Amino acid sequence: MGSSPFVGITGGTSDKTHGSRWRVHDNGGGHSPTVHYLFVSFLLCSSVGVFYIFYLFNNPNLNYNNSLGCQEDNDGSWAIGAFYGDSPFSLKPIEDMNIWDNKSAAWPVANPILTCDSVTNSGFPSNYVADPFLYAKDDFLYMFFETKNVITMQGDIGVARSNDNGVNWEQLGVVLDEDWHLSHPYVFNYNHQIYMMPQGSGTRDIRLYKAIEFPFKWKLEKIILEHPLVNSVIIYHENMYWIFGSYQTRLTFGDLEIWYSKTPFGPWTPHMKNPFTGPRNGGRPFVYNGNLYRLGHSENIRVFKIEHLTTHHYIESEVNFKVEKSTKGINAWNGARSHHLDVQRLRTGEWVAVADGDRTHFGDVTSRHVVGCGLIITSGSIVLLTCWLLGFIKCFIPLTHIKKRNDSILNWERLKLRLRLNQTINPNTYMGKFILTVLLILSIVIACVGFGYMYGGNGWEKPYPVNNHFSQFTLLAMTYDARMWNLKMYVNHYSKCASVREILVVWNKGKPPNPSELESAVPVRIRVEEKNSLNNRFRVDPFIKTKAVLELDDDIMMNCDDLERGFKVWRENPTRLVGFYPRLVTAPPPLKYRPEKHARKHDGYNMVLTGAAFVDREFAFERYWSEEAELGRKMVDEVFNCEDVLMNFLYSNSTPGGHSVEYIKPAWAIDTSKFSGVAISGNTQAHYRVRSRCLEKFTELYGGITEWKVGFRRRKDGWDR
């Protein structure tokens, strides 16, 4: 190679090459440090990459679903929710109405009410649902919506039916499928006939379909306007029919346009002052208190009061309007945006609305893949650059292409020589080894982050439906003043979990904080107790609005997905304790309390710690404070311990013929009290001896639990492994 910074300038094989080249250079043998570095770098990066991909695609906690439907989509992750109110301007989400549904294990029913899962499960694979429109007929409420077909990757029109004002929905399937993308299925009545005016992106016109057999069969009645308007609606106002829509160019959507006619079939005349400045339609216009309102959207729904509408003039003004939106970000079904709302008045006088929502933004998948590829390239570049600095890889340019000296390459070569002469990147020195190690670790971390962007999803932790319904639970933590720093972190983290309705803090000792001191995405209620007792954890509380309560110690940190999986399992088995920390009590006496490894060794458990467990607040709290449990509560106060052991005994001896506990393995869990020194059970051995006494006492009072052993790995989803 010689000492020249440009290899091959004086001739040789490099004269026959074209363009610059990279050459692998062995500094004198097969055992050079650079060879070792390159080999180790390749081995470590490959191993970490393979392990990381294996983890991503095989970890059940990530809930990858390879079946058709509900796959990641660049258009977003859209769903539909229901809202109720005394007026269109006082709408609240369905969960705030506290509607319970035993058939769907929804206590209470929570948004979203319609997702791609519910459509896919009905036999029509869908990636998302959006653009809902309501239509009331007889005793049913129908909802027409756009559903994205995962095979054609275009929108079709689906329909669902409800007989309880929008709480439960029966999927009726796809009712309109064309050769082009369909969306925005605006349904209305004219002369006792039902018509649909969907948006068709492939036609650049407005078509009217007539219901032949409502809601299943539709036929094209007429192309009423050969003009490319999108998000179009027809309203009847002042003895005239009006179309509101936005002009669609090939790349963008223009301003608002208005057309008018004496019938919905035309002929249509453009408003003389078209176009108007204003956002696209965001749903069906509505009348309230004699005023006409138009819905528009940008990233969220906006409402405009139509002040004046004639063939010569149009004036609208925006009014205050707010549909309560979650602050849980991508964990909320509508955390990112909403662009459609349809509101209807029921026979009862109450208003019901359906709105779509998305937890991500347009192009999310592509953006993550671009960032991921960039990070992986960066990782490889670090390894390549390091090898170049070591001299293992050299850049050379053939003589035939050199017109003059290339100063930039010469400067790079000088930099490399200076670094090597200064022993900075010399692998034989401690400093050189340290720098090489840092660079290697940095490249591995960057590669893992890149793989995460590409294959690890966008970070959302969604709830799991049961019978196509979602619900919510109350999170309860018992604490006192010395653990305030734990509580702040706890509330901030768990309040963003999708199914958490409220956080209840049971304050046992010291001056309670003001709820405003806690940064939370959900309401926080602090219940101050008169007596410092562990029994307070299970005190009957009439202000809890959910059937499910997650008893979770304030020093336990897990991800939201663990909570959501536990909540799903509990909703499937609401008579059980569903928890994350299994224990096994084995006979014969004397009974001993042992850690989880004892349960693992004997491949089974018969207890779960209620420091992290779901309970039925009606059954659990009332039973715990029953006269039967009085002696048990006295022992809990005596030893200041064992309240969770007592609850397990009360459950196990009230569930005849079956086990009373269910275990879910968390992906990870951190005990933050270990970092603060305020753990109640600091002395493990003394703690275990006290709990062993409790086992003996509670067995004497309430009967044994040793015969109720449950094996691990019973669940097909692998959540209890």
N, C-alpha and C positions, 0 to 999 in steps of 0.2 A: 504493500500500500504506500510505503514511503512516508515522508514527513510533511508532504504538501497537504494543506487542508482540502484540496480537491483531488479526489482519488481518480486516477485514470486520465489525467490531462495529457500525459505524454504519449498516449497511444494504447495499444493492447486491445483487448476485447471491448473495452468501453467505447472505442471509436465507432463500433458498429451498432451501438444502441441508439435509441431515440428518446429524447427528453431526459429529465432527471430520474435517478434511480436510488433505491435504498439497498444497501449491501450489508449483510451480516458479517461481522468481522470477529474472528477468534483471536484473542490476544495471546496466542502462543500455546494452545493446548486445550484438551477436553476438560480440564479441571479448573479453568479460570473462574474467579469470583463472579465475573459478569455472566458466564454460562449458568452458574448456580443461581444468580439472582433472577435471570430470565426464566429458568426452570421453576424456581420456587414461586415467582409471580404468576406464571401460567397455571401452576398446580393449585395455588390458593384461590386465585380468581375463579378458576373453573369449578373448584369444589364448592366455594361459597355460592356461586351462581346456580349450580345444580341443586344444592341444598335449598336455596331460597325459592327456586321455582317449584321444587318438590313440596315445600311447605305451603306455598300459595295454593297449589292445586289439590293438595290432599288434606289440608287442615279443615275439618268440618266446621270449625268456628267461623270460617269465612263464607260458608253457605253458598258455594258455587253451584249453580244450577245449569246443567248442560242440556236440559230438555228444551223443546221449542217454546218460545214465549218468554217475555220479561228479560231479554238480554240487554246489555248495554247498548245505548242508542245515541247517536250524535244529536238527535233532535231533543233529547232530554229524557227525564224519567217522570212522565206525567201521570197524575191520578186525579180522582174527582172526590170532592167532599160535600157534605150537606150542612146547611146553616138555617137557623130559624130565628124569628123575631116578630115583634108587634108591628113592625114596618120595615120597608126595605133599607131604612137607615139605622136599624138596631139589630142587625143580624149577628148571631153568635153561633159558634161551631156546635155540632150535635152533641159533643161530649159535655158541654156546659148545660145541656138540657137534662142531664142525669137520667137518660132513658136506658133501662136495663132490658136485656134480652137473654133469657135462660137458654133458648134453643141454640144460640150461637156463642154461648159462654162469654158474652160481652156485658161486663158490669163496671162501667156503663159502655154503651155503644160509642165508638170513637171514629173520627175521620182517619183515613179516607174511607168512603163507603164503596168505592168502585176503583179497582186497580187492574193492571194487566193480568194479574194472577186470577182474579175472578172470571175474566173473559176467557183466559187460556183454559182454566179448569172446566169451562162449559163446552169445550171442544173447538174453540176458535182461537188458535195461538196469536197472542198479541204482545207487542213490545210496549205499548202505552195506550192510555185513553185520555181524551181531551174534548174540548168544545161541547159541553153538555147542553141540551135543550129539553125542557120539560113540556109535557102535554097531558092535561087531565081529561080522562074520558071514563064515564060511568063511575065506578068506585075505585078506579085505578089511577095511579100516577105513572106515566111513561117517561123514560129518559132516553133520548137519542144522543149518540155521541160518536166521535171519530175514534176508530181503533186501528192501529197500524198493523197490517198483516205482515208476519215475519217471513213469509215465503215470497210474496210480490214486493215487499218493502214499500207499500203504498197504503194510503188510508182507505178504509171501508166504513160504512155506517152501521153501527150496532145499536141494539135497543135492550133496555131492561125495564122491568115492571115492579111496582110496589103497591101493596094494598094497605100499608100503614103509614102513609104520608111521608115516605122516603127513608124510613129506618132500615127496612130490609128490602133487598132488590133481587128479583129473579132474572137471570140472564136468559134472554130469548134468542140471542145469536145475531148474526150479520143479516141485515135486511136489504142493503143496497150495496152492490159491488160492480164497479165499472172497470174499464180498461185503463183508467187514469185515477189519479189521487183524488179522493173525496174527503171533505172535512166540513165543519160548520153546518150541521144539518138543521137548518131553521125550519120548524114545523108550525103551521098555522091553519086556521079554519077560514073557508070562504064559501058562502052559500051552502052551508051544511056538508061541505066536502073538505077532506083533510089533504093538505099539500105539504110537500117538502121542497125547500130551495137550498140544496147543498152547494158548497163551493167545489168546483172541479178545476184543478190546476192545469189539466191538459186540454181544456176546451176553449178557454178565453171568452166565455160567454156565460149567461145566467140561464139555468134550466129549471123548469118547474116539473116536479113529479107528483102524480096523483096516487092516493092510497086506494088500491083495488081491494085488498083484504088487510085492513089495519090490524097490527102494525107491520105485518110480515111482507106484503107484496105491494110493490110500487111500479108504476109505468111512467115513462116520459110523456108528459102532457104537451109541453111546448117550450121552445127556446124563446124566452120572453125579451131578452136583450142581448144583442151581439156586441158586447162591450166588456172588456176584462176588468170587472170589479171583484174585489175580494171582501170576505166577511160581510156580505150583503144581508140586509134585513128589509122586510116590507112592513110598513105600518099604515094604519088608516087614521087620517087626521083631517078635520075640516072638510069632510065630503070628498076626500081625495086620497089616493094611494101613493105612498112615497117609498122610494128605494134609497137607502143610505148605504154607501159602499166606498171603498178606496180603490183608486185606479192602480192597476198592477202593470208595471213595465217588466222587461225581461229580468231586471236585476233588483229593482226596489219597488216599494209600495208608495204611491203618491198620496196627496192630500185627499180629504173627504170630498166625495161627489154626491149630489142629490138629483134624483130623477122623479118625475111624477106622471100619474096616469089616472084615468077614471076606473080602471079595473086592474087586478093583478096581472092580467094577460097582455096589457099594453093597448095601443102603442105608447111607448115611454118617451117623455120629452126631458132633455137635460135642463137643469136649473140655469137660469140666465147668468148667474154669478159663479158657476162652477169654475175652478175647484175652491173649496173652503179649507182654511187652515184648521187642522184638528187631527187627533189620533184615530187610528182604525177602530171600527166597532169592536166592543168587547162583550157582546151578548145582545139579548132582546131588549129593546126600549120598553119602558113601563110607565104607567100612569099612577100617580099618588097625590091625593088631595087636589085633584083636578089639574095637576101639572104633568107635563110630558117630559120624561128624562131619557137621555141617550147614554148608553154605556160605551166607554172607550178604554183603550189600554195602551200602556207602554211596557213597563215591566210588571205593573200592577193595575188593578181595575180602577178606573176613574169614572165619575158620573158628571154629566153635563145637563143642565136644565135648558130646555128649548124655550127660549123667550118669545121667538117670533118665527113662524114658518109660513111663507106664502110662495107663490111661483116667482116672486120678484125679490124677496128678502129672506134671509135666514140669520138668526142670532141665537147663539147658545153661550152659556156661562158655566164654568165649573163650580160645583158645590162640594161641600165637605162630605166625604164618604169614606168609610173605613170598615172593611171586613177584618175582624180580629185575626191576626196572623201570628204564627208561632215564632219565637225567637231562638229556636233550637238549630237554626242553620240547616245544613244538609241532612241532619237527622229528622227533620220535619218534612212531611210530604209536600208542603208548599213553601219550603224555606227559602227558595231562590226567587220564584216569580209566579205570577198568576195572570192569565190573559183573557179569561172568559167567565161570565157569571150570567145565570138566568134565574130570575126571581118570579114567583107566582104566588097569588093569594089563594089560600085554601078556603073551603066552605066554612070552616070554623072562624074565619077572619084572620087567622095567623098567616104569616108570610113564610114561605119555604124557598130556599135558593140552593142551587148547585153551582159549584165553581171548580175549575180545574186548577192544578198547582203542580209545580215542578221543584224538585230538590236540587237540580243541577242547571247549568246554563248550556245554551246551544253550542255544539262543537266540543263538548267536554271530553269525549273519548279521543278525538283527534289531537286535542291540545295535550292530553296526558301522554299520548304516544310520541308526539314530537318532543316534549320535555324529556321523556324516558330515553328515547334514542340519543338525544343530545348528551344526557348524563353518561350513558354507556360509552359513547364515543369519547367523552372527556376522560373517563376512567382508563380506556385503552391508550389515550394520548399521553397520560401521565406515565404509564409503564413504558411506552415507546420513547418518550422524551428522556426518561431516566436511563434507559439502555443506550441512548445516543450520547448522553453525558458521560457514561462509562466507557464509551468507545466501542461498544459491542455492535452498534449499528452506525454506519456512516453514510452520509449523503454525498453523492458524486454527480457531476454533470459532464457529459461527453464533450470532447474538444470541438466537435463539428458544430455545436450549438452555441459556443461561447464567442460573442462578438467583442466583449470587453469584460473586465473583472466585475464579478457580482459581489458588491460590497456587503449586501445583507447576509449572504451565506458566509462570507469571510468573517463578519462580525460574530455570527453564531459559532463558528469554529474557534475563534479567539476566546469567546465566553466559555466554551467547553474546556479549552486548554487551561484557562485561568482557574476554573473551578477545580480541575484535577490537580494542577500544580499546587494550589492552596490546600490540598488534602481535604477539601470540603465534601466531595462526593467519592472519596477514596474508600472502597469497601473494606480496606485493611485497617482503617482507623475506627475508633469508637464513635467519633462524630459522623463519619461516613455511614457506618452501620445504623446509627440512630436516624439519620436523615432518610436512608433507604427504607427503613422500617416504617417511618411516618408516611412516606410517599406510598408505600404498598398498602398500608391500612387505609389511607385516604382514597386510593383507587378502588379498594374493595367496598368501602362505605358508599362512594358515589355510584358504583355499579349496582349495589343493592337498592339504593334509592331509585335509580333508573328503572330497575326491574319492577319495583313497587309501583311506580307511575304507570308502567305499561300493563302489568298483570294484576296488580293488587287492588284495583278498584279505585274509586274516588274518595274513600274514607267514610262513606255514610254507614251508619249502623241502624238499619231499618227494623221496625217491629215485625213480628211473625203473625200472620192471620190464623185464626181457628174458625173453621166453617165459613171462610171468606169474610170474617169480621175482625175488627181490631177493638182493643179496649185499653184501659189505663189502670194504673195502680198508684197507691200512696206509698211513698218512701219514708220510713220511720227510723230515726236515729236517736239514741239516748246518750247524753253527754253531760259535761259540766264545765266550769270556767277554765280549768287547767288545760282543756283540750280544744281551745278556741281556734288555734291555727289549723288543727285537723279539720274542724267543722267548716271553715271557710273554703278549704280546698275541696272537701267532700261535696258541699252544696254546689260550688261552681262546676264541678265535673258532672255529677249525676243529674243536675237539673236539665242538662241538654239531652238526656236519653229520651228517645221518642215517646215511650209509654208512661213516663212519670207525670202524674197529674199534679201532685202537691208533695212538698217535703215537710214532714212533721218532726220537729225537734223537741224531744222530751228532755227538759232541763232539770237535772237532779240537784244541782248544788251551785251556789255562787250567784253573782249578779248576771242575769240573762242579757244577751245582746239584743240590740234593736234589729229587727229583720232587715232594715235598710243597710245594715253593715255587711250583709251577705249578698254576694253577687249571684243572682239566680235567674234562670229562664222561666221558672214556674213560681207560683206563690209559695212562700215559706211561712209556716205557722209555728210559733214557739209556745209549748205548753209547760208552764212552770209548776213543778211539783212541790208540795209542802214537806215531804219526807224523802230523804235520799235512800231510795230502795230500788233494787233491780226488778222488783215486781211491777214498777211503773211502766216497764216496756210493754206490758200486755194489758194496760188499763183500758177499760171500755171507754170509747170516745165517740159520742154521737155526731161529731162534726166531720168525721172521715166520710168522704163521699163515694169511695170505691169499695167494692167487695174484697179486692186483693190488697194486702199490705205486705210490703217487703221490709222485714226487719233486717236492717243492715248496720252493723257497727260503724261508727264514724271513723275508725282507723283502718277500714278495709277499702282498698282501691282496686276495682276491676273495670274492664271495658263495658260499654253499654250493651254490646252484643251478648255478653254473658247474662246480663239482666233480662234482655229480651227473650233469650232462649229459655231461661228459667220461668219467665212469665207465661210463655207458650205452654210449657209442660204443666205448670200449675193450672192453667185454664182447661187443659185436657183432664186434669185430676184434681179438682178443687177441694176434695175431702182430704188431701194429703198435705204433709209438710214437704215442700220442695226447696232443697237447699244445696249449697255448694261445698260444705265441709262434712264428709261422712265419718261416722264412728261406729265401732262394733263392740257391743257388750256381750261377752261370752260366759257361759256357765262352765263349771259349777261355782258356787260361792266359795270364798268371798269375791264379790264382783270388783273388778278393777277398771278404772277409766284409763284408756290408752289412746295414743295419737292415731292419725290416719294410717300410718304404715302398718299398724296391727290389722286394720280392716283390709288393706291391700294384700297382706300376707295370707289372710284367710278368705280372700276373694268374696267379700260381702260386707254389708253394713245393716244396722237396724236403728240408727239414729242419724239425724242431721242437725248440726248446730244452728240454733235460731239467731245467731249473730249474723247470719246471712241466709235467710230463708223466707219463702212466700207462705203466708197463712191466710185463711179466711177470717177476716176480722170479726164477723159475727160469731162464728163457731168458736174460734180460738180464744178470743178475749172473754166471752161469756163463760166458757168452760174453765178458763184459768181463774176467774173470779167467782166461781161457784162455791157453794158451801163444801162440796166434796174436796176441793183443792185447798181448803184453808190451812190444813196442817202442812202441806207442801210449801205454801207461801211463807209460813212461819219459819220453816227451816231455811228458805232462801234468805230471809232477813237475818237469821241467826248467823249464817256462814258468809253472807254477802257474796253469794255464788249460786250456781246451779239452776237459775231460772229457765235456761234452755233445756236442761235435762228434765225438769219437771214438765215442760210443755210436751216433750217427746213421750213421756209416760202417759200424759192425759190423752194424747192423740192415739197412741198404740192400743190403749185399752177402751177406745170408743170406736174402733174400726174393726168389727168382727169379720172374720173370714177373708182378710186381705191385709197387705202391708200398708202402713200409714206414712211411709217416708219415700221420697224420690230424690235421687242425687243427680246433679248436673255438674260436669267438670268445667271449671272456668279455664279460659285460655291462659290467663295469668292473674295473680292476686298478690298485692303488696300490703303488708301490715305496717302502716305508717307510725304506729305507736312505738315501734322499735327504735325509731329515730328521735323520739321525744322523751322517752323514759317515763311516760304516764300510763303505761299499760296496767290494768287491774291485776292481771295474772303474771306479774313479773317473775316470781319464783315458780318455775314450771312444776317441780316435784311436789311442792306444797300445794299448789293448785290442783294437781292430779289426785293427791290424797284426799282433799276436801270433796272432790267430785266423786271419788270412790265411795265415800261415806253417804253421799246423796243417792248413789245408785242402790245401795243397800236399803236405805230408808224408804225411798220411793217404791222399790220392789215390794217392801212390806206393806206399804199403804195402798198401792194401786195395782199390784200384780207385776209379773215379769215381762220383759221385752226380748229376752234372749232367743225365743223361738221364732221371732219375726225377721229372720235374716233375708236380705235382698241381695242378689248377685250383681256384680258390676257387668257392664257390656251387655245389658239386656235390650237396650234400645237400638233399633235399626239405623238411626241417624248417627250413632256413635257418640252422642253427647254425654254418656255416662261411663266412658272407658276409663 
